[in-house]
Amino acid sequence: FFAVRAGCIPVIVSDFYPEYAPPFKSSVDMRDFGIFIPEKTFLQAPIDSLLAALENLPEDFLRAKLTNLTRAQRILLPDHPDSLFVPALLREALEAFEKNTDQGGLLFDAIPPPRPDILEDFAILSGLKVPYRVPSTLLHNDNSTNDKKNKHHNGLLVGVLSMPTNRNARLSIRQTWAENRKGQVFFVVAGLWEVIEQEFYEQGDL
C-alpha cells in the first residue's frame, strides 16, 4: 500500500497473493503494476532472486508498470484527486453479494436469530424478593419435536447450577451430553445481567 501511494512499483514475494488476497480484486490486477517473485525461488536465494527480478528491466516494461500503477492509484487511494475508490468498493460489495446469493446464502446470514420472549418475575428466597428472567421457550417446551432417540427423556428437565463466568463449562455441556437434549437442559445462573445477557439471547437456555 505504501509503495502504491508513493508511486513505486511494489515487489511482492508470493505465489497466491494476486488470487486470494488482493484489494479490489474485481477492478485491479496487481500483476499489471507489481513484480512478483516465486516463494520457492526467494527462499532458496533471497538476494540473488531479488537481483534477478529487478536488474536490467526493459524501459518499456517499467513504463507499462508505472502507467498501470497510476490507474491503480485512483482505485486504491480514497484521497486521490481523481479517486475511483467508492465505485470500486461498491462494485466489490455487489459482486460479493451476488456470488454469495448464487451459492444459496446471504451476506446477512450472520445476523442472530430473533431474541426469545422473556418471562420476568420474582421468587421469594429466604424472605428475600429475588428477580429472575426465563426464556418463554423453557416454559412452553413441546416434547413432540424430540426425535425417537430422545423419547425416553420426555417430561425430564435438567437444571445445572452455574456461575456467570463459567461460559466455557456451559458450552462444553451443550456440545457433549446435552447436545441431543435441546429444551430439556437449562442453566441456573445468578449474577449480573450484563455478564450473561448476550449468552442468554444466543443460547436460550439460561
N, C-alpha and C positions, 0 to 999 in steps of 0.2 A: 504493500500500500504506500509506504513512504517513498519507494523508488518511483512508483507511478506518479505520485504528487510532485516529486522533484523533476519529473521528465526524463528519468533514467530507464533504460531497458532492464527489467528485472531478470536476474539469473536464478533459476529455481532448480534445486536438486529433488526431483520427484518423478515417479513413474505414473502416478494416478491422479495427481492434483488437478489437472485440467478436466478430468471426467467427473470427479467426486466432490471437489471442494472449492471450485472457483466462484467468485462473486458474479451474480447476474449471468448465469450460465446461458440463458436464452438470448442474451443480447451481445455478449462478449466471449470471444475465444482467446484465452490467454496465450495460446501458441502463436497468435498473429503478432503479438508485440513482445513476447518474452522468449528467453533462451532456456531450454530445459536440458538438464544433464541427467542421464540414467543413474539411478541409485547405485546399482552394482558397480558401474564404472567409477563413480565418485568414491565409493568405499574402498575400492582396490587401490586407487591412486588419486587422492584428493587434489593435490597441486597440479599434477600432470593433466588430469581431466579438465580442470578449470582453464589451464593454458591452452589445451587443445580446442576447447569450445570457443574461446574468446580471441585467440590470436589469428591474425590475418583474415579477419572477416571482410568480405567484399563491401565496397561502399554502397552499392545499390541494395544489398541485404540490410545494412544498417538504416538506410533511408526508409526502406519499406517498413521496418520495425518501428521507427520513430513516427512515421505517418500514422500507422495503426495505433500507436501509443497515444497520439494526440486525440484520435477519435475515442479511444477507450477512456481518456481522462474526463470527457464530457459525460460519460455514463457513470463512472465510478466515483466522481467527486461531486458531492451535493452543492458545494460552494463555487463550482466552476462558473465563469461568466455566462457560458452557453450550456449550462448543465442539462443533461437528459436523465438525471438520476431518478426523478419521480416517475416519468413514464416507464423507465426500465424496471423500477421497483413494482409498479402496478402490473406490468406485463409478467414479471416473475411470479407475483402472487396469483394472477389469473391462471397461468399455466399450471402452477402447483395445485390450485383448486380443481381445475379440470382433470388433471391426472389422478387426483385423489378420488374424485367422484366417479371416474371411469372404472376405478378398481373397486367400486362398491362402497366406498366410505365417504366421510365428510371431514373437512378440516376441523369441524366443531365436535368431533367425537369425544374430545377430552372434557367437554362440558359435563359437570357432575349431574347425576340424576336429580329430579326434584326432591327437595327435603321432605322427610316424612312428617306427618302430623304429630303433634306433641300433646300428650296429656300432662298437665301441670296440676299438682295438688300438694297437700300437706299430710304428713304422718306424725303421730304422737309417739315419741320415743323417750322413755324415762321422764315423762312430764314435759318434754320439750317439743315444740312445734317445728318440724323439720320439712322444708320444701323439697320436692323431688320432681324430676321430669322423666317421662317414659314415652318411647315411640309407640304410637297407637297400634302399629302392626303387631307388637308383642301382646297386646290385649285382645286382638281380634285375629289370632293365628288360625289359619284354615289348614288343618292337617290333611285335607283331601288332596293337597298338592304334593304331598310326600310320595316318593317312589316306593316300589314294592320292597326295596331293600330296607326302608326305614319304617315300615308299617308297624313293627312291633314297638316303636317308640311313641306312637300316638298317645297324646294326653300327658306326656312327660315334659316338664320344663326344668332345665338345669340352670341354677344361678351360681355364678362364680364371683366370689369377693375379690376385688382388685383395687390397687392403688392407682390414682390418676396417672402417675409417671410410668406405670408398667405396661406401656403400649406394646412393646415388643413381645412381652409374655402373652398378651391378648391375641396378637397377630399369630403367634405360634399355635395357640389353641385353635384359632379359626382355620388354620391350614393343616391341622392334624386331626385329632379325634372329634372336633366339632364341625369338620368340613361338610359332612353329609347330614348335619342336624340344623339346617337353616331354620330359624324361627323357634327352635327349641332350647337353644343355649343363649343366655344373656349374661352380661356382666354388671354386677352391682358395684358402682364406683361412687365414693364420697370424696368431694373435693371442690376446688374452684371450677366453675362452669367454663371459664376462659381456657382452661387447660385441656378440657375434653370436648369442647364444642365441635370442632372440626371432625373428630373421630365419631362423635355421636351422630352427626348427619351423614357421614360417609358410610358407616357400617350399619347403623340402625339396630344395634344390639346392646346398647348401653342403657 
